[in-house]
Amino acid sequence: MSVRVRRVYEAPDPGDGLRVLVDRLWPRGVSKDAAHLDSWPKGLTPSDELRRWFHAGQGSYEEFARRYEAELAAPEAAEALEGLRASVAAGPVTLLTAAKEPEHSHAAVLLRLLTS
């Protein structure tokens, strides 16, 4: 099982395997061709409300992660997460994000859930 997080702005790597964009919004300045995406499951992304709340600095990363995990328990998101788990079991997966600090983003929460 191999899953990792990378910024979408980085050049694709031969070891990326399945490249999955995990952001709700399309990253600025990246063309669809340059992104080399295999999947964009918007059902896995944080809600607009949660994303805005976190980016406004209204809460801690730990609270954001807790709220995001609660969103991932909803039926549509849980189904998308199970699909991603199946992809991870089948081969390498790279979660792509435009976040400046991927280690403090929703992508890190997904990584933890997929590797635990």
N, C-alpha and C positions, 0 to 999 in steps of 0.2 A: 504494500500500500504506500503510494507516494503522492503526497499533496503538498503544495507550497503556494505562497502568496508572492506576487510580483506586481510592480506598477505597470500599468498598461502602456506607459510611455517608453518602457525598455524594449529593446529589439527582441523579437521572438528567439527562443533558444531551442535547439534540437531536442533537449530533454524535457520540454514543457509538457509534452503529451497533449491531452485535451485542454484547450484554452477557454476558460469560462469567465466572462465579464460578470462581476457580482455587484456592480453599481446600478442604481436606478436610472441615473442620468448618463447620457452618452458623454464620454470624456472630451473636453475641449481640445481642439487642435489635432485630433487623431482621426484619420479617415478609416472607413470600415475596412478597406483593403489592407491598410497598414496595421490594423489591430490583429489580423489573423485569428479571428474568433471562431470557435466551434459552437459556442452556446452563449445565450444571454438570458438566463432565467430570472425575469423580473420579480417573480413570486418569492424569490429568496432575498430580495433586497429589503432594507429597512423602509418602513412607511415614510411618506413625505413628512408627516407630523413628527415622527421620531428623529428623522434626519435633521429637520429644521431645529428641533429642540436641542439636539446635541451640538450642532454647529453654532448655535446662539450662545453656547457656553453656560447653559442653564443647569447642567448637572455633571456629575463625574462620569468618567469612562466606565466605571464599575456599574453605575446605575444604567447607563446606556446599554451595556452588555446584557444586564438583567432584563431590561425591557425588550431588547431585540430577541433574546431567547424566548421570551413570552410570545412575541409575534411569530416566531418560527414554529411554535406549537399549534398555530391555527391550521386547519385542514389543508388549504392550498399550499402554504409554505412548507408544512410537514411533508407533503407529497413531493414537492420539488427537492427538499433536503434528502429524502430517501432516494430519489433519482440520482442526485449527485453522489451519495454514498455508493450507489451501485457503480457509477462511473469510476470512482476512486478504487473500488475493489477490482475493476477490470484493467486498470493501468494508471500511469501518471496523470495527474490533473494539476493545472496551474490556475489558481484563482487570481483574476486580474482586477485591479482597482486603480482609480486615479488619486486615491487618498495620498496626501503628502507624507503621512506617517502610518503606513499600513499596519504596523504593530499596535496601533491605538485606533483601530477602525473596526467596522463590521466584518471585514475580511478576516481579521484575527479571531473573531468570535466563531466564524464559520470554520476556520482552520482547526480551532480547538475542538469543536463539535465533531468534525470529520475524523480527527485523529485520536479521539478518546473512546 
